[in-house]
Amino acid sequence: MSKGQIYQNFVCIGAQKAGTTTLADILSAHPDMCIPPIKETKFFLFDDDYQKGKSFYDGYFSNYSGQQAVGEFDPDYMLFPFTAQRLKDTLGAELKIIVVLRNPADRAYSHYLMTKRKGLEPHPFIKALDEERNRQQDIKTRKIYAYKERGMYGRQIEAYLQVFEKNNFLFLEFERDFLRNREETIRNVQAFLGVPYHQLDVLVHSNEAGEPIHDTVNELVRKPNFAKRILKFLLPVKSLRKAMRKKVIAGNMQKASVAKLDSETRQILIREVFAEDILLTEKLTGLDLSGWYK
């Protein structure tokens, strides 16, 4: 098979903050799997990229060398279900789709911590939830602040099931399958993707919640400013700027002082915001999500 003939045959569509980066990092060590260096290509999300066609998408898979399972991980695809038809039109009706679901209240809080860490969220958690609807100006803004919306799994999965058959999907629960039974889950994922079983390192932990040590440094590297414009002029190669930015961010990060949502707030959110959608999610996926109510 030539390098130009790349047959992407799976995608992980989320959810965000449900271990998808860790899952991708674990599976990338499998010799018969190809996950692109850019885990989230956004190809099926943005019109400008999608209109460039399949050959443009293939360019993301620079590490492809004939592997059997080829695909990407992008939680934004689940948030924007219009991507389902694009995936089918481009990659075919047999595309295998992995979905990892996390307690939506805990997911929202982890999402909030990430956004705050990036310097994009000035509000306390509950205020940020209240302001969510007022911030949905376009796709880029909407996906940053979709704390509650990203947890409406039932609505999103229902839209995907209008495009793909249910047997295309592997539904996983983050708390049970990824935290408590990770080794068995990684075995099941390999079986689902049809690759030979390999013992992989399941102790990888990616994207753990953190907060900046120095807010000024965080603002400097994450938000538009004069210094960034100067750096762009001095260092015109985008990949080098991105690598430098990533290194500075990592060096300015410490473990978040508060990384868990308190149980009272969690239960209020589950009961008042997510309960109806959880029932729909259980119906569509066959998962027992009763643990989310505890």
C-alpha positions in Angstrom: 0.0 0.0 0.0 1.5 3.4 -1.0 1.8 6.3 1.4 -0.9 8.2 -0.6 -3.6 5.5 0.1 -4.5 6.0 3.7 -7.7 4.4 4.9 -8.7 6.0 8.2 -11.1 3.5 9.7 -11.8 4.8 13.2 -12.4 8.0 15.2 -12.8 8.8 18.9 -15.3 11.6 19.2 -15.0 12.3 22.9 -16.1 13.3 25.4 -13.7 16.1 26.2 -12.0 15.7 29.6 -12.9 12.0 29.7 -9.5 10.5 29.1 -9.3 10.7 25.3 -5.8 12.1 25.3 -4.5 9.4 27.6 -6.3 6.8 25.5 -4.7 8.1 22.4 -1.2 8.2 24.0 -1.6 4.6 25.2 -2.8 3.3 21.8 -0.2 5.2 19.8 2.4 2.7 21.1 0.6 -0.2 19.3 2.6 -1.2 16.3 -0.5 -1.7 14.1 -2.2 1.6 15.0 -1.6 5.0 13.5 -2.8 8.1 15.4 -1.6 11.4 13.8 1.0 13.6 15.6 -1.8 16.2 15.9 -4.4 14.2 17.8 -7.2 16.6 17.1 -7.1 17.6 13.4 -10.4 19.5 13.4 -10.7 18.6 9.7 -14.3 17.6 9.9 -15.2 20.6 12.1 -14.1 23.7 10.1 -15.5 24.4 6.6 -12.2 25.8 5.3 -10.3 22.6 6.1 -13.0 20.2 5.1 -13.4 21.8 1.7 -9.7 21.0 0.9 -10.7 17.3 0.6 -9.4 13.9 1.6 -5.9 14.4 0.4 -5.5 17.4 2.7 -6.7 15.2 5.6 -4.2 12.5 4.7 -1.5 15.0 5.2 -2.1 14.9 9.0 -1.1 11.2 9.0 2.6 11.8 8.4 3.5 8.8 10.6 1.4 6.3 8.5 3.3 3.2 7.3 0.6 0.7 6.5 -0.9 0.2 10.0 -4.2 -1.6 10.2 -6.1 0.8 12.5 -5.8 4.4 11.5 -7.7 7.3 13.1 -7.8 10.4 15.2 -9.2 11.6 18.5 -11.3 14.8 18.6 -13.9 15.5 21.3 -15.2 18.5 19.3 -16.8 16.1 16.8 -19.3 14.9 19.4 -20.2 18.5 20.5 -20.9 19.4 16.8 -22.9 16.3 15.4 -23.0 17.8 11.9 -19.5 16.2 11.7 -21.2 12.7 11.6 -22.3 13.1 8.0 -18.9 14.5 7.0 -17.2 11.5 8.6 -19.5 9.1 6.8 -19.1 10.9 3.4 -15.3 10.9 3.7 -14.5 7.7 5.6 -17.4 5.5 4.8 -20.4 3.9 6.6 -18.2 1.2 8.3 -16.2 3.8 10.3 -15.7 2.6 13.9 -16.4 5.2 16.5 -15.2 5.2 20.1 -17.1 7.3 22.7 -15.9 7.7 26.3 -18.5 9.3 28.7 -17.7 10.9 32.1 -20.0 12.0 34.8 -21.2 15.3 33.1 -20.9 17.4 36.3 -17.3 16.3 36.9 -16.5 16.7 33.2 -17.9 20.3 33.3 -15.7 21.2 36.3 -12.6 19.6 34.8 -13.4 21.6 31.6 -13.8 24.8 33.7 -10.4 24.2 35.3 -8.8 23.8 31.9 -10.3 27.0 30.6 -9.4 28.9 33.7 -5.8 27.6 33.5 -5.6 29.0 29.9 -6.6 32.4 31.2 -9.9 32.4 29.4 -12.3 32.1 32.3 -12.6 35.0 34.8 -15.7 33.7 36.6 -16.2 31.3 39.5 -17.6 27.9 38.4 -21.3 28.4 38.9 -21.2 31.9 37.3 -19.4 30.4 34.3 -22.2 27.9 33.9 -24.8 30.6 34.1 -22.9 32.7 31.4 -22.5 29.7 29.0 -25.4 30.5 26.7 -24.4 34.2 26.4 -20.9 33.2 25.2 -21.9 31.0 22.2 -21.0 33.5 19.4 -19.4 31.1 16.9 -17.9 27.5 16.8 -14.6 28.5 18.3 -16.1 30.4 21.2 -18.9 27.9 21.7 -16.6 25.0 22.2 -14.4 26.8 24.7 -17.3 27.6 27.1 -19.7 24.6 26.5 -19.4 23.4 30.0 -23.0 22.0 30.2 -23.6 21.5 26.5 -20.6 19.0 26.1 -22.2 16.9 28.9 -25.5 16.5 27.0 -24.3 13.2 25.6 -27.7 11.8 24.7 -28.6 14.6 22.3 -25.2 14.3 20.6 -25.2 10.5 20.4 -28.8 10.5 19.1 -27.7 12.7 16.2 -24.7 10.4 15.4 -27.0 7.4 15.4 -29.1 9.0 12.7 -26.0 8.7 10.5 -24.2 5.5 11.7 -25.5 2.1 12.8 -25.2 1.4 16.6 -22.8 -1.5 16.0 -20.3 1.1 14.7 -19.8 2.3 18.2 -17.9 1.3 21.3 -19.4 3.2 24.3 -17.2 3.4 27.4 -17.8 4.9 30.8 -14.8 6.9 32.1 -15.2 6.1 35.8 -15.8 2.3 35.4 -13.9 1.4 32.2 -11.1 3.9 32.2 -10.3 4.5 35.8 -11.1 1.2 37.4 -10.7 -1.3 34.6 -8.2 0.3 32.3 -6.2 -2.8 31.3 -9.3 -4.7 30.3 -10.7 -1.7 28.5 -7.5 -1.3 26.4 -7.8 -4.9 25.5 -11.4 -4.4 24.4 -10.6 -1.3 22.4 -7.9 -3.3 20.5 -10.5 -6.0 19.8 -13.0 -3.4 18.6 -10.5 -1.9 16.2 -9.5 -5.4 14.9 -5.8 -5.2 15.7 -3.7 -8.0 17.3 -3.5 -7.7 21.0 -0.4 -6.1 22.5 0.4 -5.4 26.1 0.5 -1.6 26.3 1.5 0.7 29.1 -1.8 1.6 30.7 -0.2 3.8 33.4 0.0 6.9 31.1 -1.7 10.0 32.5 -2.1 12.9 30.1 -3.7 16.4 30.6 -4.0 16.2 34.4 -5.6 19.3 35.8 -3.2 22.1 36.7 -2.9 25.8 37.2 -0.2 28.4 36.3 2.5 29.3 38.8 2.8 32.8 37.4 -0.4 34.4 35.9 1.7 37.0 34.0 3.6 34.3 32.1 0.3 32.4 31.4 -1.3 35.6 29.9 1.8 36.3 27.8 1.9 32.9 26.1 -1.8 32.2 25.8 -3.4 35.6 24.7 -2.7 37.9 21.8 -0.2 40.5 22.7 2.7 42.6 21.4 5.4 40.1 22.5 3.7 37.3 20.5 3.6 39.4 17.4 7.4 40.1 17.8 8.1 36.4 18.3 6.1 35.5 15.1 8.3 37.9 13.2 11.5 36.5 14.7 10.5 32.9 14.5 8.2 32.5 11.4 8.1 28.7 11.5 4.8 27.9 13.2 5.8 24.5 14.5 8.8 25.9 16.3 6.7 28.7 17.9 4.2 26.1 19.0 6.9 23.9 20.5 8.4 26.8 22.4 4.9 27.9 23.6 4.2 24.4 24.8 7.5 24.2 26.7 6.9 27.5 28.4 3.3 26.5 29.4 4.5 23.2 30.9 7.3 24.9 32.8 4.8 27.4 34.3 2.3 24.7 35.5 1.7 23.2 38.8 -1.0 20.7 40.0 -4.3 22.3 40.6 -5.0 23.2 44.2 -8.7 22.1 43.8 -9.1 19.4 41.2 -12.4 17.8 42.3 -16.0 19.1 42.4 -17.6 19.0 45.8 -20.3 16.3 46.1 -23.1 18.7 46.9 -22.6 20.8 43.8 -22.2 17.6 41.7 -25.5 16.3 42.8 -27.3 19.6 42.2 -26.0 19.7 38.7 -26.9 16.0 38.0 -30.4 16.5 39.3 -31.2 19.9 37.9 -29.2 20.0 34.6 -28.2 16.5 33.4 -30.8 14.0 34.7 -33.0 13.8 31.7 -30.2 13.6 29.3 -28.5 10.8 31.3 -31.7 8.7 30.9 -31.5 9.2 27.2 -27.8 8.4 27.1 -28.5 5.1 29.0 -31.2 4.2 26.5 -29.1 4.9 23.5 -25.9 3.3 24.7 -27.0 0.5 26.9 -24.6 1.7 29.6 -25.6 1.6 33.3 -24.8 5.2 34.4 -26.5 4.9 37.9 -23.1 5.6 39.5 -23.3 9.2 38.3 -26.1 9.8 40.8 -24.0 8.9 43.8 
